[in-house]
């Protein structure tokens, strides 16, 4: 690294550089090695775990960044993904002196606003901590930002971007652009998680969507940018199987209900909880699901939801063309990408399933198919798709803890049929097919002027059968348009072509 660049680095930046440069250098080597070698390499996983340790040592910004990277198969080798999955958002809380200062700045004196306040935090995370208290005769949880957290984030992001520019000379342009894109998106969104007005809005939207299903979400009693006060709802930690069973809760049914809750949020609502780790889910003593922490959410529009459904359909049916079409619709794959090469990669990944029934597979195994392909090619994963992949992996881990025999795909298919989601998908596909067919027919008519002119010139020869001319043109247009359309939907197109030929033959027979 050039000397003039190093001397412009501050003491803190130099500390970060010493910590991150070995991590970055090992990452580049491991990335190349993992691409060449299909077998899992535990030495690479250990390097990933060392990277996780470095991120934890560097503090809250890096912990959050690591959580984002844990769902980026386009950037990290599979061994690193496994290591980064264990990056939990658990950090010792600030000294209460700092928390008190923030609470009193936003709410007033603690001994005047609260009837009781426990100064020992019940949980600590990278961006804040939670305390128990009594507020307006109600048991509450008080979430407070860490001291100077926005300053720390801003400082760290400046350093991260500066170091990335220094590292640029060591990496190819595509990887640099991808990492820069992740950092830019992360920089724009991490502040939402320190703004409790945003979390309160997310909470209310999700609550309105899921309350009809018996899901319990706390009420917001007070909110400011730095402090939020929520009703305290006690429950059993979702992964405490022993205690759940002692309370008479059927953990197998609970796993199904939990999966159903998040799939509904993902595929039926406009917003979903994207961070279902065990600390954010409890179970009431009568078996109801309690959700906490709405800082990390995903928001899907209708087109993205239907594309995800189609992607599920392609993975379940092992159809590479549907998978590729879905990735194109999700903007995860460039339209300029070589479809044939990617199709071969997907075929190879599917073949590695060794004839196993896809219904018996875990979501992690299906995601591994996608991950292997994504890691090989220049994919760009949209943020919402990244959040979905993270949510699915976390959720499946919890469900398998509750029910070791839990099969994500079996439950998913059951949900899709019972909830009518597949019918919605098929209706939308049929609607799109009809729209595209009309466009294709119009294009087909445009390429038939010579046929039309020829028929008009010979009008006197076929005058007695003149009524057949428009029908002939129309049938010819359908034939041409379906030839074009067969690249997208071959089965439907070939059926229509067959019907078209039969009708055209009948028309010719009537002319004789």
C-alpha positions in Angstrom: 0.0 0.0 0.0 1.6 3.4 -1.0 3.2 5.3 1.8 1.4 8.6 1.0 -1.9 6.9 1.4 -1.0 5.4 4.8 0.3 8.6 6.3 -3.1 10.2 5.7 -4.8 7.7 7.9 -5.7 8.7 11.4 -4.8 6.7 14.5 -8.3 5.2 14.7 -8.4 4.4 11.0 -5.0 2.7 11.4 -6.4 0.6 14.2 -9.3 -0.5 11.9 -6.8 -1.1 9.0 -4.7 -3.4 11.2 -7.8 -5.3 12.2 -9.5 -5.6 8.8 -6.7 -5.9 6.3 -5.7 -9.5 7.3 -9.4 -10.4 7.2 -9.9 -8.8 3.8 -6.8 -10.5 2.4 -7.9 -14.0 3.6 -11.4 -13.3 2.3 -10.1 -12.7 -1.2 -8.0 -15.9 -1.2 -10.9 -17.9 0.3 -13.3 -16.6 -2.2 -11.2 -17.8 -5.2 -10.5 -21.1 -3.5 -14.2 -21.7 -2.8 -15.1 -21.0 -6.4 -12.7 -23.6 -7.6 -13.5 -26.2 -5.0 -17.1 -27.5 -4.7 -16.3 -29.4 -1.4 -16.9 -27.7 1.9 -13.6 -26.4 3.4 -13.6 -26.1 7.2 -10.4 -24.1 7.1 -12.2 -21.4 5.1 -15.0 -21.6 7.7 -12.5 -21.0 10.5 -11.2 -17.9 8.6 -14.9 -16.8 8.5 -15.2 -17.2 12.2 -12.0 -15.1 12.7 -13.6 -12.4 10.6 -16.7 -12.5 12.8 -14.6 -12.1 15.9 -12.9 -9.1 14.3 -16.3 -7.5 13.5 -17.5 -8.0 17.1 -14.3 -6.4 18.4 -14.9 -3.4 16.1 -18.3 -2.7 17.6 -21.9 -2.0 16.7 -21.6 -0.8 13.1 -19.6 -3.8 12.2 -21.9 -6.2 14.0 -24.8 -4.8 12.0 -22.8 -4.9 8.8 -21.9 -8.6 9.5 -25.5 -9.4 9.8 -26.2 -7.9 6.4 -23.3 -9.9 4.9 -24.6 -13.1 6.4 -27.3 -13.1 3.8 -25.1 -12.2 0.8 -24.2 -15.4 -1.1 -23.2 -13.2 -4.0 -20.2 -11.9 -1.9 -19.3 -14.5 0.7 -18.2 -18.1 0.2 -20.6 -20.7 1.6 -18.2 -21.3 4.5 -18.2 -17.7 5.5 -22.0 -17.6 5.3 -22.2 -20.4 7.9 -19.8 -18.5 10.2 -21.6 -15.2 9.8 -24.9 -16.8 10.6 -23.7 -17.1 14.3 -23.1 -13.3 14.5 -25.7 -12.5 17.2 -26.7 -9.0 18.2 -25.7 -9.4 21.8 -23.5 -6.8 23.4 -23.1 -5.8 27.0 -25.3 -2.7 27.7 -24.1 0.8 28.3 -23.5 2.0 31.8 -26.9 3.1 33.2 -25.6 6.7 33.6 -25.7 7.1 29.8 -29.1 5.5 29.4 -30.5 7.7 32.2 -29.2 10.8 30.4 -31.0 9.8 27.1 -34.2 8.8 28.8 -34.5 12.0 30.9 -33.6 14.2 27.8 -36.5 12.6 26.0 -39.1 12.0 28.7 -38.2 13.9 31.9 -36.9 12.7 35.2 -37.1 9.0 35.6 -38.4 9.1 39.2 -41.2 11.4 38.1 -42.2 9.7 34.9 -41.9 6.1 36.1 -43.4 4.5 39.2 -40.6 2.0 39.2 -37.4 1.5 37.0 -35.0 -1.4 37.1 -31.5 0.0 36.3 -30.3 -3.5 35.2 -30.9 -4.0 31.5 -32.8 -7.2 30.6 -31.0 -7.3 27.2 -28.2 -5.5 25.4 -27.8 -5.2 21.6 -25.4 -3.4 19.3 -27.5 -0.3 18.9 -29.3 -0.1 22.2 -30.6 -1.9 25.4 -33.9 -2.7 27.1 -35.0 -2.0 30.7 -38.0 -3.1 32.7 -40.1 -0.4 34.4 -43.6 0.6 35.5 -45.1 3.4 33.5 -48.6 4.9 34.0 -49.7 1.8 36.0 -48.4 -0.5 33.3 -45.5 -3.0 33.2 -43.3 -1.8 30.3 -40.1 -2.4 28.3 -38.0 0.7 27.7 -35.7 0.6 24.7 -32.9 3.2 24.7 -30.3 4.0 22.1 -26.6 3.5 23.0 -24.7 6.6 24.0 -23.5 8.5 20.9 -24.6 5.7 18.6 -25.3 7.9 15.6 -21.9 9.5 15.9 -20.3 6.1 16.1 -22.1 4.8 13.1 -21.3 8.0 11.0 -17.6 7.8 12.1 -17.3 4.1 11.3 -19.0 4.4 7.9 -16.6 7.1 6.9 -13.7 4.8 7.9 -15.2 1.8 6.1 -15.6 3.8 2.8 -12.1 5.2 3.1 -10.6 1.7 3.7 -12.6 0.2 0.9 -11.1 2.8 -1.5 -7.6 1.7 -0.3 -8.5 -2.0 -0.8 -9.8 -1.3 -4.3 -6.5 -2.1 -6.0 -6.6 -5.7 -4.7 -10.0 -6.7 -6.1 -11.7 -6.9 -9.5 -14.1 -4.2 -10.6 -17.3 -6.2 -10.3 -16.6 -7.2 -6.7 -15.7 -3.6 -5.8 -18.9 -2.4 -7.2 -20.9 -5.1 -5.4 -19.3 -4.3 -2.0 -19.7 -0.6 -2.6 -23.4 -1.1 -3.4 -23.9 -3.1 -0.1 -22.1 -0.4 1.9 -24.1 2.4 0.3 -27.4 0.6 1.0 -26.3 -0.2 4.6 -25.3 3.4 5.1 -28.7 4.7 4.0 -30.7 2.2 6.2 -28.8 1.6 9.4 -30.0 4.9 10.9 -33.6 3.6 10.6 -32.7 1.1 13.4 -31.7 3.9 15.7 -34.8 5.9 15.0 -37.7 4.6 17.1 -40.3 6.6 15.2 -39.5 4.3 12.3 -39.7 1.2 14.5 -43.0 2.4 15.9 -44.5 2.8 12.4 -43.2 -0.6 11.4 -44.8 -2.2 14.5 -48.2 -0.6 13.9 -48.3 -1.8 10.2 -47.3 -5.3 11.1 -49.7 -5.4 14.1 -52.6 -4.3 11.8 -51.8 -7.2 9.4 -51.3 -10.1 11.9 -53.5 -9.3 14.9 -56.4 -11.2 13.2 -54.3 -14.4 13.3 -53.8 -14.2 17.1 -50.3 -12.9 17.0 -49.4 -10.7 20.0 -47.5 -7.5 19.5 -46.8 -4.9 22.2 -48.5 -1.5 22.3 -46.4 1.7 22.0 -47.0 3.9 25.0 -44.3 6.5 24.3 -41.9 7.1 21.4 -39.2 9.6 20.5 -36.2 9.2 18.2 -34.0 7.8 21.0 -36.5 6.1 23.3 -39.5 3.8 22.9 -41.8 2.5 25.7 -43.7 -0.7 25.0 -46.1 -2.8 27.0 -44.1 -5.6 28.6 -45.5 -9.0 27.5 -43.9 -11.9 29.3 -43.5 -15.2 27.5 -41.3 -18.3 27.1 -38.3 -18.0 24.8 -39.3 -19.7 21.5 -36.2 -22.0 21.6 -36.8 -23.2 25.2 -38.3 -26.4 24.1 -38.2 -28.0 27.6 -40.2 -25.1 29.2 -42.6 -25.0 26.3 -43.4 -28.7 26.7 -43.7 -28.3 30.5 -46.4 -25.6 29.8 -48.3 -28.1 27.6 -47.5 -26.5 24.3 -47.3 -28.7 21.2 -44.0 -27.7 19.7 -44.6 -29.4 16.4 -47.9 -27.4 15.9 -46.1 -24.3 17.1 -43.4 -24.7 14.4 -46.1 -24.9 11.8 -47.9 -21.8 13.2 -44.7 -19.8 13.4 -43.8 -20.6 9.8 -47.3 -19.8 8.7 -47.1 -16.4 10.4 -44.0 -15.3 8.6 -45.0 -16.8 5.2 -48.2 -14.8 5.5 -46.3 -11.6 6.3 -44.0 -12.2 3.4 -46.5 -13.3 0.7 -49.7 -11.6 1.7 -48.8 -8.3 3.4 -46.9 -5.2 2.4 -44.3 -5.5 5.2 -42.6 -8.4 7.0 -40.5 -8.9 10.1 -37.0 -9.6 8.8 -35.1 -10.5 12.0 -36.8 -13.6 13.6 -33.9 -14.6 15.8 -34.8 -16.4 19.1 -34.5 -13.1 21.1 -37.2 -11.5 19.1 -39.9 -14.2 19.5 -41.6 -15.5 22.7 -44.5 -17.8 23.3 -47.3 -17.0 25.8 -48.3 -19.6 28.3 -51.4 -20.5 26.3 -49.3 -20.9 23.1 -49.7 -17.6 21.3 -46.8 -16.1 19.4 -45.3 -12.8 20.7 -43.1 -10.7 18.4 -40.6 -8.0 19.4 -38.2 -5.6 17.8 -39.4 -4.1 14.5 -36.2 -2.2 13.5 -35.3 -4.6 10.6 -38.2 -5.1 8.2 -38.7 -5.8 4.6 -41.3 -4.3 2.3 -42.5 -6.1 -0.8 -44.7 -4.9 -3.7 -47.1 -7.2 -5.5 -44.8 -7.9 -8.4 -41.9 -8.9 -6.1 -44.2 -11.2 -4.0 -45.5 -13.0 -7.1 -41.9 -13.4 -8.4 -40.9 -15.0 -5.1 -43.9 -17.4 -5.4 -42.7 -18.3 -8.9 -39.2 -18.8 -7.5 -40.6 -21.2 -4.9 -42.5 -23.0 -7.7 -39.3 -23.3 -9.7 -37.2 -24.6 -6.8 -39.9 -27.1 -5.8 -40.4 -28.4 -9.4 -36.6 -28.2 -10.1 -37.3 -26.1 -13.2 -34.2 -24.1 -14.2 -36.1 -21.9 -16.6 -38.7 -20.8 -14.0 -35.8 -20.1 -11.5 -34.0 -17.9 -14.1 -37.2 -16.1 -15.1 -38.0 -15.4 -11.4 -34.4 -14.1 -10.8 -34.8 -11.8 -13.8 -38.1 -10.5 -12.5 -36.6 -9.9 -9.1 -33.7 -7.9 -10.8 -31.3 -10.3 -9.2 -29.9 -11.3 -12.6 -28.9 -9.1 -15.4 -30.9 -9.5 -18.7 -27.6 -9.5 -20.5 -26.4 -12.6 -18.5 -25.7 -15.8 -20.5 -28.9 -17.8 -19.8 -27.4 -21.0 -21.2 -24.4 -21.0 -18.9 -26.5 -20.1 -15.8 -29.1 -22.8 -16.7 -26.2 -25.4 -16.8 -25.0 -24.2 -13.4 -28.6 -24.6 -11.9 -28.9 -28.0 -13.6 -25.7 -29.1 -11.9 -26.7 -27.8 -8.5 -30.1 -29.6 -8.8 -28.3 -32.8 -9.9 -26.3 -32.8 -6.7 -29.6 -33.4 -4.9 -29.1 -37.0 -6.0 -32.7 -37.7 -6.9 -34.0 -36.6 -3.5 -37.6 -35.6 -3.2 -37.7 -31.8 -2.9 -40.5 -32.0 -0.4 -38.1 -33.6 2.0 -35.6 -30.8 1.7 -34.8 -27.9 4.1 -35.0 -24.3 3.0 -31.2 -24.1 3.7 -30.6 -26.8 1.1 -32.7 -25.0 -1.5 -31.0 -21.7 -0.7 -27.7 -23.5 -1.1 -28.7 -24.3 -4.7 -29.3 -20.6 -5.2 -26.2 -19.6 -3.3 -23.9 -21.8 -5.4 -25.2 -20.3 -8.6 -25.3 -16.8 -7.3 -21.7 -17.0 -6.1 -20.5 -18.2 -9.5 -22.0 -15.3 -11.5 -22.4 -11.5 -11.4 -25.7 -11.4 -9.6 -27.1 -8.3 -7.9 -29.3 -9.2 -5.0 -31.9 -6.5 -4.2 -32.1 -5.6 -0.5 -35.6 -7.1 0.0 -34.5 -10.4 -1.4 -31.5 -10.4 0.9 -33.8 -9.8 3.9 -36.1 -12.6 2.7 -33.2 -15.0 2.5 -32.0 -14.0 6.0 -35.5 -14.3 7.4 -36.0 -17.8 5.9 -32.8 -19.2 7.3 -33.4 -17.8 10.8 -37.0 -19.0 10.8 -36.1 -22.5 9.7 -33.5 -22.8 12.4 -36.1 -22.0 15.1 -38.7 -24.3 13.5 -36.3 -27.3 13.4 -35.4 -26.6 17.1 -39.1 -26.9 17.9 -39.7 -29.9 15.6 -36.5 -31.8 14.4 -38.6 -33.4 11.6 -39.9 -30.0 10.3 -39.8 -29.8 6.5 -40.1 -26.3 5.2 -41.3 -27.2 1.7 -44.0 -29.5 2.9 -45.4 -26.8 5.2 -44.9 -24.2 2.5 -46.9 -26.2 -0.1 -49.6 -26.8 2.4 -49.7 -23.0 3.2 -49.7 -22.0 -0.5 -52.7 -24.3 -1.3 -54.8 -23.6 1.8 -54.2 -19.8 1.7 -55.0 -19.7 -2.0 -51.7 -18.1 -2.9 -51.0 -20.4 -5.8 -54.4 -19.6 -7.3 -53.4 -15.9 -7.1 -50.1 -16.7 -8.8 -51.8 -18.7 -11.6 -54.4 -16.1 -12.2 -51.7 -13.4 -12.4 -49.7 -15.6 -14.8 -52.8 -16.2 -17.0 -53.6 -12.5 -17.0 -50.0 -11.7 -18.0 -50.1 -14.5 -20.6 -53.2 -13.1 -22.2 -51.8 -9.6 -22.3 -48.6 -10.8 -23.8 -50.5 -12.9 -26.3 -52.5 -9.9 -27.5 -49.2 -8.0 -28.0 -47.7 -10.9 -29.8 -50.7 -11.3 -32.0 -50.5 -7.6 -32.9 -46.8 -8.1 -33.7 -47.7 -11.1 -35.8 -50.2 -9.0 -37.8 -47.4 -6.5 -38.4 -45.2 -9.1 -40.1 -48.0 -10.3 -42.4 -48.7 -7.4 -44.8 -47.4 -9.3 -47.8 -49.7 -12.2 -47.1 -52.6 -9.8 -46.7 -51.7 -8.0 -50.0 -51.4 -11.3 -51.9 -54.8 -12.4 -50.7 -56.3 -9.1 -51.7 -54.7 -9.3 -55.2 -56.3 -12.7 -55.7 -59.6 -11.6 -54.3 -61.4 -12.4 -57.5 -60.2 -16.0 -57.4 -61.5 -16.6 -53.9 -64.4 -14.2 -53.9 -66.8 -17.0 -53.0 -64.8 -17.8 -49.9 -63.9 -14.2 -49.1 -65.1 -14.5 -45.5 -62.2 -16.9 -44.8 -59.5 -14.2 -45.5 -59.7 -12.4 -42.1 -59.8 -15.7 -40.3 -56.8 -16.9 -42.2 -54.8 -13.8 -41.4 -55.8 -14.0 -37.7 -54.8 -17.7 -37.5 -51.5 -17.0 -39.2 -50.8 -14.1 -36.8 -51.4 -16.4 -33.9 -49.1 -19.0 -35.4 -46.3 -16.5 -35.8 -46.8 -14.9 -32.4 -46.7 -18.3 -30.6 -43.5 -19.2 -32.3 -42.0 -16.0 -30.7 -43.7 -16.7 -27.4 -42.6 -20.4 -27.2 -39.3 -19.3 -25.8 -41.0 -18.0 -22.7 -43.8 -20.5 -22.2 -43.2 -23.5 -24.5 -45.9 -25.8 -23.3 -48.8 -23.3 -23.5 -47.5 -22.0 -26.9 -47.2 -25.5 -28.4 -50.8 -26.3 -27.3 -52.1 -23.1 -28.9 -50.0 -23.8 -32.1 -51.6 -27.3 -32.4 -55.1 -25.9 -32.0 -54.3 -23.2 -34.5 -53.1 -25.7 -37.1 -56.3 -27.8 -36.7 -58.5 -24.8 -37.2 -56.4 -23.6 -40.2 -56.8 -27.1 -41.7 -60.5 -26.9 -41.3 -60.6 -23.5 -43.0 -58.6 -24.9 -46.0 -60.9 -27.9 -46.2 -63.9 -25.5 -46.4 -62.3 -23.6 -49.3 -62.2 -26.7 -51.5 
